[in-house]
Amino acid sequence: AYLRRVFPEAPGIAATEVIPIPGGRSKKTFFVTLSAAGPLPRELVIRQDYALKYAGTKIVDEYGPLSTLAQRGLPVPKPLHLEREPSELGPPFMFVNRLSGKPPGTYFSTAVPCPGAFRELATMLARLHQVAPESLGFAAPAAGTDSLLGLIEQYRRKWRDNATRSSPVVDYAYAWAARECARSPGSSAFVHGDAGPYNLLVEADRLRAILDWEFGHVGDPAEDLGVARIYAESCMPWAEFMDIYLRAGGRPVSEERIRLGMLTQFLKGTTLVAASGRNFKEGGTSEFIKGANAFTGLRLIELRIAQLLRRFGAA
């Protein structure tokens, strides 16, 4: 009914198969197969906001930058349609084209070694960090602003506002990260903010696409490099990754900032599980995955934070 209302030029359009994809923490995802598709491809993906009392990122903010990046030829899903308002299908969502490949890992590890894909990721991140933020609808940060410190402080506020239980490990990590930011200056660029293996599509050790751009923002390139390092080191030397990144046009980033990017990946995770837990506890959602993720996810994140702090000589 929705498809026929929005695409009247295809009066026979119908969804013949709708498959919910498990694992989504910030967005719902569905694979959809259409018949008599008209202007749409036969296979597409729905990416949809959750209906939450304490809302996270919004699909409407993701659609524009993703459209521009697709036009520039970066390996991203091509946006096809945006529904800005709640509809008979629920909260706002977008259609994107369905691409081949599978994620080679999870938030906590790379399950399938794919050094070729990570080499291509290094090149892709260098290209992304050269895109002018203004062309994506973002203002450049004010001179002298440390965007990574700002992000850490933003995450710390979200953690404190939403956490349903205390964590000395998490609180210590926030304090250490904020202090370390002052030791090494950063730079700014448009960043993906979450380019781990769970957001990559890989096929035959080739990078087909980077998914889920809801965390895209003007930040420190160390954010993306830190996330990449957590997972790339399992299948290739980090020095090789950085050499590819620099030869593709990426700017030098200090080791200290990349370490902060690694830690910030899991500090971000604390805000997501805290918000999930609060939504579930207060009845903002009945999604079981939100409650379960808050319980088990935080403990796993605390372990990873502790491991990184020991590795950096901070604990």
Stockholm file with secondary structure:
# STOCKHOLM 1.0

chainA/1-315         AYLRRVFPEAPGIAATEVIPIPGGRSKKTFFVTLSAAGPLPRELVIRQDYALKYAGTKIVDEYGPLSTLAQRGLPVPKPLHLEREPSELGPPFMFVNRLSGKPPGTYFSTAVPCPGAFRELATMLARLHQVAPESLGFAAPAAGTDSLLGLIEQYRRKWRDNATRSSPVVDYAYAWAARECARSPGSSAFVHGDAGPYNLLVEADRLRAILDWEFGHVGDPAEDLGVARIYAESCMPWAEFMDIYLRAGGRPVSEERIRLGMLTQFLKGTTLVAASGRNFKEGGTSEFIKGANAFTGLRLIELRIAQLLRRFGAA
#=GR chainA/1-315 SS CHHHHHCTTCTTCEEEEEEECTTCSSEEEEEEEEESCTTSCSEEEEEEECCCSSCCCCHHHHHHHHHHHHHTTCSSCCEEEEECSCBTTBSCEEEEECCSCBCCBCSSCBCSCCHHHHHHHHHHHHHHTTSCGGGGTCCCCCTTCCHHHHHHHHHHHHHHHHCSSCCHHHHHHHHHHHHHHTTSCCCCEEECSCCSGGGEEEETTEEEEECCCTTCEEECHHHHHHHHHHHHTTTSCHHHHHHHHHHTTCCCCCHHHHHHHHHHHHHHHHHHHHHHHHHHHTTSCCCHHHHHIIIIIHHHHHHHHHHHHHHTTCC
#=GC SS_cons         CHHHHHCTTCTTCEEEEEEECTTCSSEEEEEEEEESCTTSCSEEEEEEECCCSSCCCCHHHHHHHHHHHHHTTCSSCCEEEEECSCBTTBSCEEEEECCSCBCCBCSSCBCSCCHHHHHHHHHHHHHHTTSCGGGGTCCCCCTTCCHHHHHHHHHHHHHHHHCSSCCHHHHHHHHHHHHHHTTSCCCCEEECSCCSGGGEEEETTEEEEECCCTTCEEECHHHHHHHHHHHHTTTSCHHHHHHHHHHTTCCCCCHHHHHHHHHHHHHHHHHHHHHHHHHHHTTSCCCHHHHHIIIIIHHHHHHHHHHHHHHTTCC
//
